[in-house]
Amino acid sequence: MNLKSTLALTALLAGGAVAVPAAADTRDIYVRGDIGVTVEGELEVIEEADIDDEEMAAIGIGRGFENGFRLEGEFAYRDNQFEEDVALGAVAEAKAISLMANLFYDFNRHGSLQPYIGLGVGAAQIESEGSGVLFGWDDEYTGVAYQGLVGVNWQFHQNWSADLGYRYFVVPDAEFDGVVDITPTAFEGDYTHEAVTLGLRYTFGSPAPAPVAAAPPPPPRPAPAPQPQPQAQACPVSEFVVYFEWDRSALNQAALETVDAATARARQCNVNSAVVVGHTDTSGSPAYNEELSERRASIVRDAMVARGFAAGAIRTEARGEGALARPTADGVREPLNRRTAVTISFR
């Protein structure tokens, strides 16, 4: 693969990492920044030149997927001084900039601690100069670059997370024009760099909430009866459905309005009982979804009690992903399945 093809492939992959269809969940889009220190590295010109401890920095933008993979584009900068007394007393330095497309796999994606591994491919430009007894070079080289990454991400906020990582970066067969005893010479060798990095990542917020089913309008008032004592209003069993955002149990404004409608409906009739049943879609593990549906049922129950509904008349159930409103395959985010159904019986 030549350099032109490599740059085109890198740009294509990096662009794919940030391309977001209109229907994509923007909660999966993120930006990040990392700083790092060199733990080891070398430039194999004349002899192996070891890198002193120096700094690096990287920025990236990417997108995560529900199956645990992440794809991102990354720009990085490395500034390295090399140890003296290498290559017959030579001193050298190298500055490298790189544009990479990285593919990651995140373990424990829904947990607060998320270990990950990753691979990257792209292009790098190295500016290097060095000198020693009877030889020297001062040139730049652009070529294919590769890297491996491993680390752990700590999700400490809904949108923010911290990252501790290790990366191994290599540009094989870098070539620099120079001289040996005034004779023009091409110096060739691998550039490798290992670093420990500390980063911060911001993940964008959830998409707009799914449409909430409108509460049924109250029945029309009957015409005045000729009897002196009007008949008591007969109220059938009523059901209200509260919808939630993905992986959330908090009530948004539309959900609060649905709870208000349910409690207002209860005041029109004599309440016999209410059953509150929590549900989830099929994304996430069954055990996690069982616990999430229980939280959803509890928060709706608490909201009804806060509005005057008798706590002893409410029974809660958690069904997780076991009773889907719209059947889907495993791992599918379906807004109609992220719900809590409230059934109110009247006497």
PERA-V56579 format. One record per residue. N is the residue number from 0. RES is the residue in one letter. PHI is phi in whole degrees, 0 to 359 (none if undefined). Layout:
# PERA-V56579
<<N,RES,PHI> <N,RES,PHI>>
This chain:
# PERA-V56579
<<0,M,none> <1,N,278> <2,L,295> <3,K,300> <4,S,295> <5,T,296> <6,L,297> <7,A,296> <8,L,295> <9,T,298> <10,A,297> <11,L,296> <12,L,294> <13,A,297> <14,G,294> <15,G,295> <16,A,293> <17,V,248> <18,A,289> <19,V,235> <20,P,298> <21,A,300> <22,A,272> <23,A,291> <24,D,279> <25,T,293> <26,R,295> <27,D,273> <28,I,271> <29,Y,217> <30,V,234> <31,R,212> <32,G,221> <33,D,227> <34,I,237> <35,G,208> <36,V,236> <37,T,287> <38,V,253> <39,E,191> <40,G,176> <41,E,198> <42,L,233> <43,E,274> <44,V,240> <45,I,64> <46,E,223> <47,E,291> <48,A,254> <49,D,283> <50,I,273> <51,D,287> <52,D,295> <53,E,222> <54,E,259> <55,M,213> <56,A,212> <57,A,211> <58,I,231> <59,G,207> <60,I,224> <61,G,204> <62,R,218> <63,G,263> <64,F,238> <65,E,297> <66,N,280> <67,G,100> <68,F,274> <69,R,228> <70,L,234> <71,E,214> <72,G,256> <73,E,223> <74,F,243> <75,A,224> <76,Y,226> <77,R,230> <78,D,233> <79,N,234> <80,Q,258> <81,F,255> <82,E,299> <83,E,287> <84,D,64> <85,V,253> <86,A,50> <87,L,63> <88,G,87> <89,A,283> <90,V,240> <91,A,207> <92,E,213> <93,A,210> <94,K,240> <95,A,232> <96,I,242> <97,S,217> <98,L,238> <99,M,235> <100,A,251> <101,N,249> <102,L,243> <103,F,243> <104,Y,233> <105,D,262> <106,F,270> <107,N,54> <108,R,301> <109,H,265> <110,G,267> <111,S,283> <112,L,254> <113,Q,233> <114,P,296> <115,Y,212> <116,I,229> <117,G,201> <118,L,229> <119,G,224> <120,V,219> <121,G,179> <122,A,228> <123,A,220> <124,Q,242> <125,I,243> <126,E,257> <127,S,221> <128,E,218> <129,G,197> <130,S,209> <131,G,207> <132,V,291> <133,L,70> <134,F,210> <135,G,183> <136,W,207> <137,D,204> <138,D,204> <139,E,232> <140,Y,222> <141,T,238> <142,G,198> <143,V,290> <144,A,228> <145,Y,227> <146,Q,204> <147,G,242> <148,L,226> <149,V,209> <150,G,175> <151,V,219> <152,N,252> <153,W,250> <154,Q,274> <155,F,262> <156,H,208> <157,Q,305> <158,N,248> <159,W,248> <160,S,210> <161,A,250> <162,D,227> <163,L,242> <164,G,217> <165,Y,228> <166,R,222> <167,Y,242> <168,F,239> <169,V,216> <170,V,241> <171,P,283> <172,D,56> <173,A,294> <174,E,229> <175,F,228> <176,D,278> <177,G,203> <178,V,225> <179,V,232> <180,D,55> <181,I,66> <182,T,265> <183,P,304> <184,T,217> <185,A,262> <186,F,265> <187,E,226> <188,G,181> <189,D,277> <190,Y,256> <191,T,235> <192,H,210> <193,E,241> <194,A,213> <195,V,258> <196,T,238> <197,L,233> <198,G,224> <199,L,228> <200,R,235> <201,Y,244> <202,T,255> <203,F,291> <204,G,288> <205,S,291> <206,P,291> <207,A,302> <208,P,297> <209,A,295> <210,P,303> <211,V,259> <212,A,299> <213,A,291> <214,A,291> <215,P,296> <216,P,292> <217,P,296> <218,P,297> <219,P,297> <220,R,290> <221,P,293> <222,A,297> <223,P,306> <224,A,278> <225,P,290> <226,Q,291> <227,P,295> <228,Q,249> <229,P,293> <230,Q,293> <231,A,292> <232,Q,294> <233,A,267> <234,C,242> <235,P,283> <236,V,299> <237,S,238> <238,E,232> <239,F,237> <240,V,243> <241,V,258> <242,Y,258> <243,F,238> <244,E,287> <245,W,300> <246,D,61> <247,R,232> <248,S,238> <249,A,281> <250,L,271> <251,N,274> <252,Q,297> <253,A,296> <254,A,294> <255,L,298> <256,E,294> <257,T,294> <258,V,297> <259,D,302> <260,A,295> <261,A,295> <262,T,290> <263,A,295> <264,R,296> <265,A,295> <266,R,291> <267,Q,285> <268,C,225> <269,N,280> <270,V,279> <271,N,264> <272,S,192> <273,A,221> <274,V,243> <275,V,248> <276,V,240> <277,G,269> <278,H,225> <279,T,221> <280,D,274> <281,T,267> <282,S,285> <283,G,90> <284,S,282> <285,P,302> <286,A,295> <287,Y,296> <288,N,293> <289,E,299> <290,E,291> <291,L,294> <292,S,293> <293,E,295> <294,R,297> <295,R,296> <296,A,296> <297,S,295> <298,I,289> <299,V,290> <300,R,301> <301,D,298> <302,A,294> <303,M,291> <304,V,297> <305,A,296> <306,R,261> <307,G,102> <308,F,284> <309,A,295> <310,A,298> <311,G,291> <312,A,266> <313,I,249> <314,R,243> <315,T,251> <316,E,223> <317,A,236> <318,R,246> <319,G,54> <320,E,261> <321,G,276> <322,A,221> <323,L,281> <324,A,289> <325,R,231> <326,P,300> <327,T,220> <328,A,287> <329,D,293> <330,G,85> <331,V,260> <332,R,276> <333,E,234> <334,P,304> <335,L,291> <336,N,269> <337,R,271> <338,R,211> <339,T,228> <340,A,269> <341,V,244> <342,T,253> <343,I,243> <344,S,257> <345,F,235> <346,R,254>>
